[in-house]
Amino acid sequence: EDLREFRQILAFVPIKLDDEAAMLALDAKLKDLSAGRHDNRVFYLAQPPFLFEKSVRAIRQQVWSEPAGWVRVIVEKPFGRDLASAKELSSKLAAHLVEQQIYRIDHYLAKTMVLNILTLRFANREMGRLFHSDNVANVRITFKEDIGVEGRAGYFDNYGIIRDIMQNHLLQLLTLVTMEAPASLSAEDVRNEKVKVLKQIRPVEIDDCAVGQYEGYQDDPDIVRVNERKGYRSKCPTFATCVLYLDNERWSGVPLILKAAKNVETRSTLMRLQFKKAPPNSLFGDQPQNELCMRVQPNEAIYYRMLAKTPGISARA
């Protein structure tokens, strides 16, 4: 029933960005839908970055609602391939929009468990000192997909697992796990604390990284065509792992391990804080490390792995 009601409020207008008549038809439809109300419009650009400027220019010229309402444009990752191309994209968008009209988003931030990280850390006072180098041996953030690049090989081969997953989704999770408490929960205050984390990350050493490619990647028909066009076999990584270090008091010396892989045995995203072991000659001897785990997908969960007494009359842990 809910789905049926949702379908009734959907409207579909086919467009071509370089077809003025089609874009004006979209404008007319939006005006019709907003009749009697503020004509506020949000455009979500779920498309390759090379189309961003063309799309924004067409929106600005033919589908702009101001001053009858406000306009916002949402752009998804990847936002460029590197710093230079990201700056170039920002410059092109700025030619048509002011900064307040642009939303650069990472859809991973809308996942239920990701939204819970700040609450877990800062609404539960006892957690405050757990997230500290005094207690944490390492932090592991792992992303796995049980599918390959079927249907999006052309896109993926141009970006790879590092740009597609690690430098956006996993870095967002890392900043939320390691940041200090923000002054408030406003977007600007949270962003400022996340930026501090990124600025404190030590430059990455090549010896702390490894990349790989799953068996069968080269056999994908789209990759075969890419290889033929380039004249050599693709070196695009479908697996990557990297160890980062934060140079601040809270996380000094703690390895922050990011892993991302496609076409593996299962689909999951897990954040794991592994705590320091007790000394081997302590009361219960050499024991496994305790862990605080936050599972983003599938089946969101937070659980704490700790030691308990072995069942029976023994006092062993």
Wavefront OBJ file of the C-alpha trace (Angstrom):
o trace
v 0.000 0.000 0.000
v 2.794 2.424 0.890
v 4.550 1.604 -2.379
v 1.355 2.207 -4.338
v 0.894 5.610 -2.688
v 4.521 6.467 -3.407
v 4.144 5.556 -7.073
v 1.180 7.899 -7.379
v 3.329 10.939 -6.559
v 6.066 10.059 -9.057
v 6.315 11.761 -12.449
v 8.669 10.921 -15.297
v 9.891 13.391 -17.915
v 12.429 12.164 -20.513
v 15.097 14.766 -21.280
v 18.274 15.366 -23.248
v 20.647 17.905 -21.803
v 21.302 19.491 -25.195
v 17.614 19.527 -26.179
v 16.207 22.902 -25.120
v 12.607 21.900 -25.813
v 12.938 18.811 -23.605
v 14.468 20.821 -20.766
v 11.727 23.442 -21.017
v 9.154 20.632 -20.865
v 10.749 19.528 -17.582
v 10.536 23.109 -16.323
v 6.852 23.285 -17.264
v 6.139 19.999 -15.471
v 7.864 21.192 -12.304
v 5.913 24.451 -12.382
v 2.696 22.485 -12.764
v 3.569 20.233 -9.795
v 4.368 23.202 -7.570
v 1.265 25.209 -8.459
v 0.179 27.227 -5.435
v 3.349 26.426 -3.480
v 6.975 27.574 -3.349
v 8.759 26.244 -6.438
v 11.711 24.695 -4.561
v 13.787 22.294 -6.675
v 16.475 19.749 -5.799
v 18.408 18.172 -8.670
v 20.270 14.949 -7.861
v 23.007 14.324 -10.438
v 23.425 10.531 -10.380
v 25.772 10.570 -13.365
v 29.480 10.549 -14.300
v 31.399 13.685 -13.262
v 32.085 14.724 -16.868
v 28.354 15.474 -17.202
v 28.103 17.685 -14.101
v 28.899 20.986 -15.818
v 26.674 20.272 -18.829
v 23.796 19.326 -16.528
v 24.163 22.368 -14.286
v 24.388 24.696 -17.276
v 21.155 23.255 -18.729
v 19.432 23.496 -15.337
v 20.544 27.090 -14.905
v 19.436 28.143 -18.368
v 16.149 26.260 -18.752
v 14.947 24.771 -15.439
v 15.733 27.470 -12.881
v 12.961 28.387 -10.446
v 14.395 31.354 -8.552
v 12.979 33.714 -7.353
v 9.771 31.629 -7.132
v 11.698 29.121 -4.981
v 15.191 27.965 -4.128
v 17.343 25.540 -6.123
v 19.861 22.978 -4.862
v 22.100 20.612 -6.829
v 23.387 17.355 -5.344
v 26.512 15.727 -6.781
v 27.682 12.230 -5.863
v 31.133 10.692 -5.672
v 33.500 10.346 -7.380
v 34.108 14.088 -7.498
v 37.079 14.010 -9.858
v 40.045 11.639 -9.998
v 42.514 13.705 -7.963
v 42.925 17.105 -6.327
v 43.468 18.923 -9.621
v 40.368 17.465 -11.307
v 38.269 18.016 -8.156
v 39.296 21.681 -8.136
v 38.472 21.923 -11.841
v 34.999 20.443 -11.218
v 34.401 22.879 -8.357
v 35.409 25.765 -10.596
v 33.008 24.647 -13.346
v 30.105 24.311 -10.909
v 30.936 27.704 -9.402
v 30.441 29.278 -12.827
v 26.710 28.494 -12.541
v 26.028 28.036 -8.801
v 26.989 29.613 -5.505
v 28.460 27.305 -2.885
v 25.266 27.259 -0.787
v 23.433 25.704 -3.743
v 25.844 22.750 -4.075
v 25.700 19.573 -1.983
v 28.598 17.160 -2.400
v 27.361 14.008 -0.710
v 28.438 10.511 0.196
v 25.364 8.267 0.368
v 27.098 6.039 2.925
v 26.456 8.708 5.552
v 22.716 7.944 5.378
v 23.122 4.324 6.515
v 21.536 3.602 9.890
v 24.704 2.403 11.607
v 26.770 5.288 10.276
v 24.207 7.707 11.710
v 24.609 5.919 15.066
v 28.375 6.310 15.419
v 28.353 9.754 17.038
v 25.507 8.721 19.360
v 27.370 5.580 20.421
v 30.543 7.509 21.144
v 29.311 10.722 22.708
v 25.883 9.925 24.227
v 27.377 7.041 26.237
v 29.879 8.611 28.614
v 31.653 5.356 29.432
v 32.641 4.964 25.785
v 34.706 8.149 25.840
v 37.945 6.610 27.118
v 37.496 3.340 25.243
v 38.119 5.168 21.974
v 41.702 6.007 22.917
v 45.220 4.743 22.262
v 45.446 3.787 25.953
v 43.007 0.967 25.197
v 42.862 0.390 21.430
v 45.423 -1.809 19.699
v 44.090 -1.139 16.189
v 41.032 0.024 14.265
v 39.861 -2.027 11.263
v 37.301 -0.828 8.720
v 36.516 -3.484 6.138
v 34.297 -3.305 3.064
v 33.439 -6.458 1.086
v 31.242 -7.034 -1.954
v 30.319 -10.457 -3.282
v 29.841 -9.109 -6.824
v 32.337 -8.111 -9.467
v 32.123 -5.216 -11.905
v 29.337 -6.648 -14.057
v 27.338 -3.865 -15.707
v 29.668 -1.061 -14.590
v 33.081 -2.261 -15.705
v 33.677 0.764 -17.933
v 33.141 3.143 -15.019
v 34.953 1.055 -12.408
v 38.065 0.426 -14.491
v 38.537 4.165 -14.814
v 38.477 4.708 -11.041
v 39.320 1.508 -9.158
v 38.515 0.378 -5.634
v 40.566 3.131 -3.932
v 38.709 6.030 -5.565
v 35.369 4.193 -5.656
v 35.267 3.010 -2.022
v 38.291 3.759 0.118
v 38.856 7.505 -0.256
v 35.182 8.342 0.284
v 33.055 5.711 2.089
v 35.810 4.301 4.293
v 37.428 7.647 5.051
v 34.026 8.965 6.133
v 33.671 6.037 8.535
v 37.215 6.567 9.787
v 36.629 10.233 10.581
v 33.453 9.433 12.519
v 35.206 6.737 14.560
v 38.259 8.878 15.370
v 37.031 12.496 15.544
v 36.688 14.503 18.747
v 33.240 15.567 19.998
v 31.896 18.443 17.884
v 30.634 21.667 19.458
v 27.144 20.725 18.247
v 25.484 18.307 15.838
v 25.188 20.975 13.136
v 26.608 19.953 9.765
v 29.347 22.589 9.967
v 30.563 21.588 13.437
v 30.651 17.879 12.562
v 32.440 18.660 9.295
v 35.054 20.773 11.095
v 35.983 17.897 13.431
v 36.172 15.472 10.508
v 38.464 17.841 8.634
v 40.776 17.970 11.658
v 41.137 14.181 11.448
v 41.988 14.309 7.752
v 44.601 17.001 8.362
v 46.227 14.910 11.101
v 46.576 11.730 9.033
v 50.240 11.016 8.427
v 51.329 10.865 4.739
v 50.772 7.322 3.495
v 53.835 5.112 2.978
v 53.862 2.719 0.030
v 55.012 -0.088 2.341
v 51.759 0.317 4.284
v 49.597 -0.385 1.222
v 48.753 -3.380 -0.960
v 46.499 -3.744 -3.995
v 45.208 -6.690 -5.996
v 42.761 -7.775 -8.663
v 40.320 -10.660 -8.444
v 40.766 -13.669 -10.706
v 38.508 -13.397 -13.738
v 38.470 -9.585 -13.883
v 40.319 -9.621 -17.199
v 37.688 -11.965 -18.685
v 34.789 -9.527 -18.274
v 33.637 -8.605 -21.830
v 33.692 -4.881 -21.030
v 37.219 -5.146 -19.616
v 38.310 -7.078 -22.703
v 37.118 -4.134 -24.811
v 38.863 -1.647 -22.497
v 42.105 -3.625 -22.820
v 41.806 -3.711 -26.603
v 41.260 0.035 -26.718
v 44.203 0.776 -24.396
v 46.496 -1.843 -25.887
v 47.448 -3.427 -22.535
v 45.883 -5.411 -19.680
v 44.063 -3.395 -17.061
v 45.917 -2.813 -13.808
v 42.804 -1.492 -12.057
v 42.764 -2.646 -8.397
v 39.660 -4.446 -7.133
v 41.255 -5.011 -3.704
v 43.164 -2.526 -1.581
v 44.352 -2.303 1.988
v 46.080 0.607 3.663
v 47.379 1.359 7.158
v 46.986 4.955 8.300
v 48.237 6.739 11.415
v 46.793 9.786 13.161
v 49.271 12.159 14.742
v 47.247 13.294 17.746
v 47.070 12.424 21.439
v 43.989 10.207 21.223
v 45.177 7.915 18.417
v 48.958 8.209 18.472
v 50.593 4.923 17.431
v 47.306 3.108 16.688
v 47.207 1.448 13.231
v 44.028 2.434 11.364
v 43.525 -0.331 8.817
v 41.259 0.166 5.799
v 40.354 -2.751 3.514
v 38.099 -2.854 0.461
v 37.474 -5.768 -1.899
v 35.104 -6.800 -4.675
v 34.061 -10.302 -5.714
v 34.848 -11.954 -2.370
v 32.921 -14.526 -0.354
v 30.359 -12.218 1.272
v 28.911 -8.707 1.347
v 29.641 -6.757 4.513
v 30.937 -3.511 5.975
v 32.374 -3.739 9.478
v 34.114 -1.307 11.820
v 36.126 -3.049 14.499
v 38.034 -1.628 17.485
v 40.424 -4.283 18.720
v 41.552 -3.619 22.274
v 44.955 -4.228 23.791
v 45.631 -7.643 25.302
v 46.278 -8.178 28.941
v 49.895 -9.101 29.766
v 50.536 -12.808 29.027
v 51.424 -13.525 32.659
v 48.353 -11.780 34.104
v 45.693 -13.559 36.181
v 44.028 -15.412 33.256
v 47.155 -15.779 31.113
v 47.383 -15.156 27.377
v 43.868 -14.468 26.075
v 42.274 -13.151 22.840
v 41.695 -9.429 22.457
v 38.325 -7.878 23.222
v 36.578 -6.126 20.337
v 33.878 -3.524 19.827
v 32.227 -4.150 16.454
v 29.848 -1.958 14.476
v 28.322 -3.720 11.490
v 27.036 -1.347 8.813
v 25.716 -4.078 6.524
v 24.075 -6.503 6.318
v 21.845 -6.493 9.421
v 23.127 -3.464 11.327
v 24.457 -4.337 14.763
v 26.730 -3.184 17.583
v 28.328 -5.880 19.700
v 31.161 -6.206 22.202
v 33.298 -9.316 22.310
v 34.697 -9.907 25.774
v 35.997 -12.736 27.917
v 33.829 -14.764 30.273
v 34.472 -17.743 32.497
v 34.608 -21.159 30.860
v 31.447 -23.149 31.787
v 31.960 -25.651 34.609
v 33.858 -25.617 37.882
v 37.062 -24.345 36.271
v 38.050 -20.725 36.887
v 39.587 -20.397 33.449
v 38.449 -17.565 31.157
l 1 2 3 4 5 6 7 8 9 10 11 12 13 14 15 16 17 18 19 20 21 22 23 24 25 26 27 28 29 30 31 32 33 34 35 36 37 38 39 40 41 42 43 44 45 46 47 48 49 50 51 52 53 54 55 56 57 58 59 60 61 62 63 64 65 66 67 68 69 70 71 72 73 74 75 76 77 78 79 80 81 82 83 84 85 86 87 88 89 90 91 92 93 94 95 96 97 98 99 100 101 102 103 104 105 106 107 108 109 110 111 112 113 114 115 116 117 118 119 120 121 122 123 124 125 126 127 128 129 130 131 132 133 134 135 136 137 138 139 140 141 142 143 144 145 146 147 148 149 150 151 152 153 154 155 156 157 158 159 160 161 162 163 164 165 166 167 168 169 170 171 172 173 174 175 176 177 178 179 180 181 182 183 184 185 186 187 188 189 190 191 192 193 194 195 196 197 198 199 200 201 202 203 204 205 206 207 208 209 210 211 212 213 214 215 216 217 218 219 220 221 222 223 224 225 226 227 228 229 230 231 232 233 234 235 236 237 238 239 240 241 242 243 244 245 246 247 248 249 250 251 252 253 254 255 256 257 258 259 260 261 262 263 264 265 266 267 268 269 270 271 272 273 274 275 276 277 278 279 280 281 282 283 284 285 286 287 288 289 290 291 292 293 294 295 296 297 298 299 300 301 302 303 304 305 306 307 308 309 310 311 312 313 314 315 316 317
